[in-house]
Amino acid sequence: MSQSLATQCNEVKERYDTCFLKWYSEKYLRGTSTADNNECSSLFKEYSQCLQGALKDRGIDKLLEDAREDNKENDAAFMGRKNCK
């Protein structure tokens, strides 16, 4: 599995990746679970919090916020499309 952007998050990312791949192949694809019933969500939250902290420590969080704000109109137009032809 791939490494995390932040090395301090590698361990929790590996646990999440392992959990997700098992859940996806053994339950979701077989129709015995739904995306709303993902048993790995707590690990994803833990990994996300670790990654957010690392991005903040490096000052990248502000760059992401600025990029999201700059592209808000494009995102709204893209998300508003009904069908892609």
C-alpha positions as CSV (number, residue, x, y, z in Angstrom):
1,M,0.0,0.0,0.0
2,S,1.1,3.5,-0.5
3,Q,2.7,5.8,2.0
4,S,0.9,8.7,3.5
5,L,1.7,12.3,2.6
6,A,2.7,12.7,6.3
7,T,5.1,10.0,7.5
8,Q,3.7,10.2,11.1
9,C,0.3,9.0,9.6
10,N,1.7,5.9,7.9
11,E,0.6,3.5,10.6
12,V,-3.0,4.6,10.8
13,K,-3.2,4.9,7.0
14,E,-2.0,1.3,6.7
15,R,-4.6,0.1,9.2
16,Y,-7.4,2.1,7.4
17,D,-6.3,0.8,3.9
18,T,-6.3,-2.8,5.2
19,C,-9.7,-2.4,6.8
20,F,-11.2,-0.7,3.8
21,L,-10.0,-3.2,1.3
22,K,-11.3,-6.1,3.4
23,W,-14.7,-4.4,3.9
24,Y,-15.0,-3.4,0.3
25,S,-14.2,-6.8,-1.2
26,E,-15.9,-9.0,1.4
27,K,-19.0,-7.0,2.3
28,Y,-19.7,-4.0,0.0
29,L,-19.2,-5.8,-3.3
30,R,-21.3,-8.7,-2.1
31,G,-24.1,-6.4,-1.1
32,T,-24.0,-7.2,2.6
33,S,-23.0,-3.7,3.6
34,T,-23.6,-0.2,2.4
35,A,-21.3,2.9,2.2
36,D,-23.3,4.3,5.2
37,N,-22.4,1.2,7.2
38,N,-18.7,1.2,6.7
39,E,-17.0,-0.3,9.7
40,C,-13.7,1.4,8.8
41,S,-15.1,5.0,9.2
42,S,-13.5,5.5,12.7
43,L,-10.1,4.6,11.2
44,F,-10.7,7.0,8.3
45,K,-11.5,9.7,10.8
46,E,-8.4,9.0,12.7
47,Y,-6.2,9.1,9.6
48,S,-8.0,12.3,8.3
49,Q,-7.3,14.0,11.7
50,C,-3.6,13.0,11.5
51,L,-3.3,14.3,8.0
52,Q,-5.1,17.5,8.7
53,G,-2.7,18.2,11.6
54,A,0.3,17.5,9.3
55,L,-1.0,19.8,6.6
56,K,-1.6,22.5,9.2
57,D,1.9,22.1,10.6
58,R,3.3,22.6,7.1
59,G,1.0,25.6,6.3
60,I,-0.6,23.6,3.5
61,D,-4.1,23.8,5.0
62,K,-4.3,27.6,4.2
63,L,-3.2,26.9,0.6
64,L,-6.0,24.3,0.2
65,E,-8.6,26.7,1.7
66,D,-7.5,29.4,-0.8
67,A,-7.6,27.0,-3.7
68,R,-11.1,25.7,-2.7
69,E,-12.4,29.3,-2.4
70,D,-10.9,30.2,-5.8
71,N,-12.6,27.3,-7.5
72,K,-16.0,27.5,-5.7
73,E,-17.8,28.7,-8.8
74,N,-16.3,26.0,-11.0
75,D,-17.1,23.3,-8.5
76,A,-20.7,24.5,-8.2
77,A,-21.1,24.4,-12.0
78,F,-19.6,21.0,-12.2
79,M,-21.6,19.6,-9.3
80,G,-24.8,21.1,-10.8
81,R,-24.6,19.0,-14.0
82,K,-27.4,16.5,-14.4
83,N,-25.9,14.3,-17.1
84,C,-22.6,14.0,-18.7
85,K,-22.8,13.3,-22.5
